[in-house]
Amino acid sequence: MVWLAAGFFARKSVSLTGAAVFGSLAALSTVMLPARIQPAFPIMPFLRFDPVEIFSVLAFLVFGPVSAIIAASVHWLFLTLTSTGSTGPLGPAVKFASVVSMLIGLWLGSALYQRFLGAHRNMIAALGTMLSFAIAVRVGLLLVVNYFVFTYIGPVIFNIQYIEFSQRTLEATLGLRFVNPWAVVAAMLFYTSIFNGMHAAFSVVIPYFIFTPLSLRIPEIASGHPWISRFTTK
């Protein structure tokens, strides 16, 4: 029993350490890869594909959901404490909601796959299920969050006129014309949903293809067995 307890606490310690490391790497990468050099979403160029999210997904794939949430929280705290932009804490909060909703989707997809298809282990099928839920949850949650940010939190609390700015942007990039502000809001929500779906795919697929095959071949990278290895064939 003693050695079982020791092994349990050792694994927990490794997971917490891994979460802190990935969170710190995310914070460092934020400094090294500022928004101005990140790939832009062409329709709304102020939306950027942030590669820093990859570290939270890596923490998920290697150590599991709890470690990923901790890593994302470390990054959110860093962004909040160092934010100097006009959005103040709002930008980091929306970023945190984006990442956490994606991680929740990954966890939900993995749980459902294990429950209904656990007897048929297949890494690609499992990842496809997880990615589908990551996209769905991120898009769904951010649809609600962005609605309140665009219509109330931004303009009323932070004095950020998202609707006017986005209207000018969409008129410039797509040549759209709007009959009223609610048409602008609808367009904003539509295109930000597309962006969030693409960003979820970007943030999940890249770390899988870069790191997971290596960690499965060199288990010491994840101190034994990476979390994602539960979906490999027995």
C-alpha positions in Angstrom: 0.0 0.0 0.0 2.8 2.4 0.8 4.5 2.0 -2.6 1.1 2.5 -4.3 0.5 5.7 -2.4 4.1 6.8 -3.2 3.5 6.1 -6.9 0.3 8.0 -6.8 1.8 11.1 -5.2 4.8 10.9 -7.5 2.5 10.9 -10.6 0.5 13.8 -9.2 3.8 15.7 -8.5 5.0 15.1 -12.1 1.6 16.3 -13.5 1.6 19.5 -11.4 5.2 20.2 -12.4 4.4 19.5 -16.0 1.4 21.9 -15.8 3.6 24.6 -14.3 6.3 24.1 -17.0 3.8 24.3 -19.9 2.1 27.3 -18.3 5.5 29.0 -18.0 6.4 28.2 -21.5 3.1 29.7 -22.7 3.9 32.9 -20.8 7.4 33.0 -22.2 6.1 32.4 -25.7 3.6 35.3 -25.3 6.6 37.6 -24.9 8.5 36.1 -27.8 5.5 35.8 -30.2 3.4 39.0 -29.7 0.1 39.4 -31.5 1.5 41.5 -34.3 3.5 38.6 -35.7 0.9 35.9 -35.3 -1.1 34.7 -38.3 -4.2 36.8 -38.8 -7.8 35.7 -39.7 -8.2 37.4 -43.1 -11.8 38.3 -42.7 -11.3 40.0 -39.3 -7.5 40.6 -39.1 -7.5 41.7 -35.5 -8.3 38.0 -34.7 -5.0 36.1 -34.5 -4.1 32.4 -34.5 -2.1 32.3 -31.2 0.3 29.4 -31.2 0.7 29.8 -27.4 -2.5 27.7 -27.0 -0.5 24.7 -28.1 1.1 24.5 -24.7 -2.2 23.9 -22.9 -3.1 21.2 -25.4 0.3 19.6 -24.9 -0.3 19.6 -21.2 -3.6 17.8 -21.9 -2.2 15.2 -24.2 0.8 14.4 -21.9 -0.6 14.9 -18.4 -4.4 15.1 -18.7 -7.2 17.6 -18.3 -6.4 18.9 -14.8 -2.8 19.8 -15.8 -4.0 21.5 -18.9 -6.4 23.7 -16.9 -3.6 24.6 -14.6 -1.3 25.5 -17.5 -4.0 27.6 -19.0 -4.6 29.3 -15.7 -0.9 30.1 -15.3 -1.0 31.7 -18.7 -4.2 33.7 -18.0 -2.7 35.0 -14.8 0.4 36.1 -16.6 -1.6 37.9 -19.3 -3.8 39.6 -16.7 -0.9 40.9 -14.7 1.0 42.1 -17.7 -1.8 43.4 -19.9 -1.2 46.9 -21.1 -3.7 47.1 -24.0 -6.9 49.0 -24.2 -9.0 45.9 -23.3 -7.4 45.5 -19.8 -8.4 42.2 -18.2 -11.1 41.6 -20.8 -8.8 40.3 -23.5 -7.1 37.7 -21.2 -10.4 36.6 -19.8 -11.8 35.9 -23.3 -8.6 34.1 -24.2 -8.9 32.0 -21.0 -12.6 31.2 -21.9 -11.5 30.1 -25.4 -8.8 27.8 -24.2 -10.7 26.3 -21.3 -13.8 25.6 -23.4 -11.6 23.8 -25.9 -10.0 21.8 -23.1 -13.4 20.9 -21.8 -14.4 19.7 -25.2 -11.3 17.6 -25.5 -12.1 16.0 -22.1 -15.8 15.5 -23.0 -14.9 13.9 -26.3 -12.3 11.6 -24.7 -14.8 10.6 -21.9 -17.6 9.7 -24.4 -15.1 7.8 -26.6 -13.9 5.7 -23.7 -17.5 5.1 -22.6 -18.9 4.0 -25.9 -15.9 2.9 -27.9 -13.3 2.1 -25.3 -13.1 -1.5 -26.3 -11.9 -0.5 -29.8 -8.8 1.6 -29.2 -7.9 3.8 -32.1 -5.8 6.9 -31.7 -7.1 8.6 -34.8 -10.7 7.9 -34.1 -10.2 9.1 -30.5 -8.5 12.3 -31.5 -11.2 12.9 -34.1 -13.9 12.6 -31.5 -12.0 14.8 -29.1 -11.3 17.4 -31.8 -15.0 17.5 -32.8 -16.1 18.2 -29.3 -13.3 20.7 -28.7 -14.5 22.7 -31.8 -18.2 22.4 -30.8 -17.8 23.4 -27.2 -15.4 26.3 -28.0 -17.6 27.6 -30.7 -20.8 27.2 -28.6 -19.5 28.8 -25.4 -17.7 31.6 -27.2 -20.8 32.4 -29.2 -22.5 33.3 -25.8 -19.4 35.0 -24.4 -18.8 37.1 -27.4 -22.4 38.2 -27.6 -22.2 39.7 -24.2 -18.7 41.1 -24.8 -19.8 42.8 -28.1 -23.1 44.2 -26.8 -22.6 45.0 -23.2 -19.3 44.2 -21.4 -17.1 45.8 -24.0 -19.0 49.0 -24.7 -20.5 49.6 -21.3 -17.9 48.4 -18.8 -14.6 48.9 -20.8 -15.8 51.6 -23.3 -14.6 49.4 -26.2 -16.8 49.9 -29.3 -16.5 46.5 -30.8 -19.5 46.9 -33.1 -18.3 50.1 -34.8 -14.8 48.8 -35.2 -16.0 45.4 -36.6 -18.4 47.1 -39.0 -15.5 49.1 -40.5 -13.4 45.9 -40.7 -16.0 43.8 -42.4 -16.9 46.6 -44.8 -13.2 46.8 -45.8 -12.5 43.1 -46.0 -15.7 41.7 -47.5 -17.4 44.8 -48.8 -20.5 44.2 -46.6 -23.1 46.8 -45.9 -25.2 46.7 -42.8 -28.7 48.0 -42.2 -28.4 48.2 -38.4 -26.1 47.4 -35.5 -27.7 44.0 -34.9 -26.8 42.9 -38.4 -23.2 43.8 -37.5 -23.4 41.7 -34.3 -24.8 38.7 -36.3 -22.0 39.0 -38.8 -19.4 39.3 -36.0 -20.7 36.2 -34.2 -20.8 34.2 -37.4 -17.2 35.0 -38.4 -15.8 34.8 -34.9 -17.4 31.3 -34.7 -15.6 30.3 -37.9 -12.4 31.6 -36.4 -12.8 29.8 -33.2 -13.5 26.5 -34.9 -10.4 26.9 -37.1 -8.3 28.0 -34.0 -9.4 24.9 -32.1 -8.3 22.6 -35.0 -5.0 24.6 -35.2 -4.4 24.3 -31.5 -5.2 20.5 -31.3 -3.8 19.1 -34.5 -0.4 20.7 -34.4 0.7 19.5 -30.9 -0.6 16.0 -31.7 1.5 15.6 -34.8 4.5 17.3 -33.3 4.8 15.8 -29.9 2.5 12.8 -29.3 4.2 10.4 -31.7 7.5 11.2 -30.0 6.2 10.8 -26.5 4.7 7.4 -27.4 8.1 6.2 -28.6 10.1 7.8 -25.7 7.8 7.4 -22.7 10.3 9.1 -20.3 9.2 12.4 -21.9 5.9 12.1 -20.0 7.4 10.2 -17.0 6.0 6.9 -17.9 3.0 7.0 -20.2 1.5 10.1 -21.7 -2.2 10.6 -21.0 -3.1 10.2 -24.7 -1.5 6.7 -24.8 -4.7 5.2 -23.2 -6.2 5.3 -26.8 -3.4 3.3 -28.3 -4.0 -0.4 -29.2 -3.3 -2.8 -26.4 
